[in-house]
């Protein structure tokens, strides 16, 4: 059984338990789409778009240096 079929079965069972009258075919055609799934799909698309921009050189990783590690021995050696 495919993942999509399992999702349809789950949504169908949930709709019946909650008193909705969606048929399995309606759910398979996408008449109902859970908000969490839509949010996840949007996040994935946003991540992929950002990664594409970085890999193609259209954008760079934003960076902010907040701390420089300091080794007192290296500081001493540089001041001589």
GUSELUM-637994 format. One line per 10 residues: number of its first residue (from 1); their letters; for each residue x, y, z of N, C-alpha, C. Coordinates in steps of 0.2 Angstrom, whole numbers, plus 5000, padded with zeros to 4 digits. Layout:
# residues N
NUM> A> X Y Z X Y Z X Y Z | ...
***
This chain:
# residues 80
1> XXXXXXXXXX> 5004 4994 5000 5000 5000 5000 5004 5006 5000 | 5003 5011 4996 5007 5017 4995 5005 5022 5001 | 5010 5026 5002 5009 5031 5008 5003 5036 5007 | 5002 5038 5000 4996 5042 4999 4990 5038 5001 | 4989 5032 4999 4984 5028 5001 4982 5027 5008 | 4988 5027 5012 4987 5027 5019 4985 5033 5022 | 4987 5039 5019 4985 5045 5021 4978 5046 5020 | 4975 5044 5014 4968 5044 5012 4964 5040 5017 | 4967 5034 5019 4963 5030 5024 4963 5033 5031 | 4968 5036 5033 4968 5040 5039 4964 5046 5039
11> XXXXXXXXXX> 4964 5050 5034 4959 5056 5034 4952 5054 5033 | 4951 5048 5030 4944 5046 5029 4941 5043 5036 | 4945 5040 5040 4943 5038 5047 4942 5044 5051 | 4947 5048 5051 4946 5054 5055 4940 5058 5053 | 4939 5059 5047 4933 5063 5045 4926 5059 5047 | 4926 5053 5047 4920 5049 5049 4919 5050 5057 | 4925 5050 5060 4925 5051 5068 4923 5058 5070 | 4924 5062 5066 4923 5069 5067 4916 5072 5064 | 4913 5067 5061 4906 5069 5058 4906 5072 5051 | 4911 5072 5047 4912 5075 5041 4910 5069 5036
21> XXXXXXXXXX> 4908 5071 5030 4905 5066 5025 4910 5066 5019 | 4916 5067 5019 4921 5066 5014 4921 5059 5012 | 4921 5057 5005 4922 5051 5003 4929 5049 5002 | 4931 5043 5001 4938 5042 5000 4941 5045 4993 | 4936 5045 4988 4938 5048 4982 4939 5055 4982 | 4935 5059 4986 4936 5066 4987 4943 5067 4990 | 4944 5063 4996 4950 5064 4999 4956 5063 4995 | 4956 5058 4990 4961 5056 4986 4962 5062 4981 | 4957 5065 4979 4958 5071 4974 4960 5077 4977 | 4960 5077 4984 4963 5083 4987 4958 5088 4989
31> XXXXXXXXXX> 4952 5086 4990 4946 5091 4992 4948 5093 4999 | 4952 5090 5003 4954 5092 5010 4961 5091 5011 | 4964 5096 5013 4972 5095 5014 4973 5098 5021 | 4976 5094 5025 4977 5096 5032 4982 5102 5032 | 4981 5107 5037 4985 5113 5037 4992 5111 5039 | 4993 5106 5043 5000 5104 5045 5004 5102 5038 | 5000 5098 5034 5004 5096 5028 5005 5101 5023 | 5001 5106 5023 5002 5112 5019 5008 5116 5021 | 5008 5117 5028 5014 5121 5031 5020 5117 5030 | 5020 5111 5030 5027 5107 5029 5029 5107 5022
41> XXXXXXXXXX> 5024 5107 5017 5026 5107 5010 5029 5114 5009 | 5026 5119 5012 5028 5126 5011 5035 5127 5013 | 5036 5124 5019 5043 5125 5022 5048 5121 5018 | 5047 5115 5016 5051 5111 5011 5053 5115 5005 | 5048 5118 5002 5049 5122 4996 5053 5128 4997 | 5052 5132 5003 5056 5137 5005 5063 5135 5006 | 5065 5130 5009 5071 5127 5010 5075 5126 5004 | 5071 5122 4999 5074 5120 4993 5076 5126 4989 | 5071 5131 4989 5072 5137 4985 5079 5141 4988 | 5079 5141 4994 5085 5145 4997 5092 5141 4995
51> XXXXXXXXXX> 5091 5134 4996 5097 5130 4994 5099 5131 4987 | 5094 5131 4982 5095 5132 4975 5099 5139 4974 | 5097 5144 4978 5100 5151 4977 5107 5151 4979 | 5108 5147 4985 5115 5147 4987 5120 5143 4982 | 5117 5137 4980 5121 5133 4975 5122 5136 4969 | 5118 5140 4967 5119 5144 4960 5122 5150 4961 | 5124 5152 4967 5127 5159 4968 5123 5165 4968 | 5116 5164 4968 5112 5170 4969 5112 5172 4976 | 5113 5168 4981 5113 5170 4988 5119 5167 4991 | 5120 5170 4997 5126 5167 5001 5123 5165 5008
61> XXXXXXXXXX> 5126 5161 5012 5124 5159 5019 5125 5166 5023 | 5120 5168 5026 5121 5174 5031 5125 5172 5037 | 5130 5176 5038 5134 5174 5044 5136 5180 5048 | 5136 5179 5055 5138 5185 5059 5143 5182 5064 | 5149 5184 5065 5154 5182 5070 5152 5185 5076 | 5151 5181 5081 5149 5183 5088 5155 5182 5093 | 5160 5178 5091 5165 5177 5096 5171 5174 5092 | 5177 5177 5094 5183 5174 5092 5187 5170 5097 | 5188 5164 5096 5192 5160 5101 5199 5163 5102 | 5201 5164 5108 5208 5167 5109 5212 5162 5113
71> XXXXXXXXXX> 5218 5160 5110 5222 5156 5114 5228 5161 5117 | 5228 5161 5123 5233 5166 5126 5241 5164 5124 | 5242 5158 5122 5249 5156 5120 5250 5159 5113 | 5245 5159 5109 5246 5162 5102 5246 5170 5102 | 5242 5173 5107 5243 5180 5107 5250 5182 5110 | 5253 5178 5114 5260 5179 5117 5264 5179 5111 | 5264 5173 5107 5268 5172 5101 5268 5178 5096 | 5262 5180 5095 5261 5185 5090 5264 5192 5092 | 5264 5193 5099 5267 5200 5101 5274 5200 5102 | 5278 5195 5100 5285 5195 5101 5288 5197 5094
***
